[in-house]
Amino acid sequence: MAELAGGFFPNLKHATTVLHSHGSRAVSSKNRPTRAIFSSRQKKRRVRAMASTTTSAAKREKDPKKRIVITGMGLVSVLGNDVSTFYDKLLNGESGISLIDKFDASDYPVQIAGQIRDFSSEGFVDQSRYQNLDDCWKFSLFAAKTALQDANLGPQVLKTIKMGVVVGSGAGGIKTLCNAVDALLKQEYSKILTSYYPNNLGPALLAIETGFMGPIYSISTACASANYSISAAANHIRRGEAEVMVAGGTDAGVIPSGICGFMACKALSSRNKEPHTASRPWDKGRDGFVLSEGSGVLVLESLEHATKRGARIIAEYLGGAITCDAHHLTDPRADGSGVAACIDKGLQNAGVSPEEVNYVNAHATSTRVGDLAEVNAIKKSMIGHAIGAAGALEAIATVKAITTGWLHPTINQYDTDNDESYDKASEQFDNGEIVGKLMHMYDWKM
């Protein structure tokens, strides 16, 4: 049985999540692999990650009531709206970035985005009650309900007082808010929806529909929102305040104000003639991230609760940490110290030594400063930057990586950055492993 760790490190505010894969088998193991793996290669090439009994780690949680497992996952993404399709397309190196056509962006300096297409919330969102619901919350309801289905959590097994929801968002229902402002300026007050303001609307609506009466709230910490939410949800279980938590993130910011706001920050790629190659993590030619949208949700349970109901256990959440750069509105500290501190604290919280980490899922959004800072700290090219949903989509991708052994590529690697700080940070590792262009199959030999 392989124990694997995945870390997610959003800029500015950082949240690290450490995961452990064990399929449906028992979650205890004396053997721990020691090979560090940072990305991927293509074609089916097997690499054996041998177990080591000499690696020592900090103390891990043993109490089944406090151990946290993942039993369900759901998402809405530019690569599809079910986990299998999403990960298959990641493995094949498909890009979900395209020209914007949901509104006229032809006069904008930036005309590309990760735009959700072919999405229907029918059967998951009550159209008669929520006809004008913002896409942000439609995405989160769809992802949450499919995650609950994946976890086989129906009304017959729900103890609602011990179940909660924490779904974060960077911007919340920003389109609804913009429409409200527009109506206000035109003095068309009747067009202002009651849902224009609450940033916790997604968790609240899910609670109303499921009857969950545990902790119900949203967290807004930009692109760290989903990771903060996962960490907060896990802590509720560890403190005995909940047995089941629905956690993740959502955003639907591909609208005029969303694009223009990030343009004002000079954060976006303007490679309009070749959208599918615009997001280039660690590439010398990178010129910014590509704004995207979507939602990712995971069902977390105490091991005790999951075992009692015979749940399929996908992976175990070992721990995590939260830090802040306290440096700049959009840029991380160039030396990566904020991210490094988060990684260190996350590993300590999880009881995992650095030698045990097999796979690191980098945030790497294709920005000039951010990518190098992350490489400095740890010495996302196909789905764009989904802001509040980013951490949850990355979490789902990491769970799939460590449960299947298939690692997806980092596409659009044409000329890897040879910045001096990058080279120094990478001296101990094969750069190809960090920014591998191709798909790779790992055989975790225990």
Buried (B, 14 or more C-beta within 10 A) or exposed (E): BBBBBBBBBBBBBBBBBBBBBBEEEEBEBEEBBBBBBBBBBBEEEEBEBEBEEEBEBEEBBEEBBBBBBBBBBBBBBBBBBBBEEBBBBBBBBBBBBBEBEEEEBEEBEBBBBBBBEEBEBEEBBBEEEBEEBBBBBBBBBBBBBBBBBBBBBEEEBBEBEBBBBBBBBBBBBBBBBBBBEEBEEEEEEEEBBEBBEBBBBBBBBBBEBBEBEBBBBBBBBBBBBBBBBBBBBBBBBBEEEBBBBBBBBBBBBBBBBBBBBBBEEEBBBBBBEEBBBBBBBBBEEBBBBBBBBBBBBBBBBBBBBBBEBEBBBBBBBBBBBBBEBEBEEBBBBBBBBBBBBBBBBBBBBBBBBEBBBBBBBBBBBBBBBBBBBBBBBBBBBBBBBBBBBBBBBBBBBBBBBBBEBBBBBBBBBEEBBEBEBBEEBBEEBEBBBBBBBBBBBBEBEB
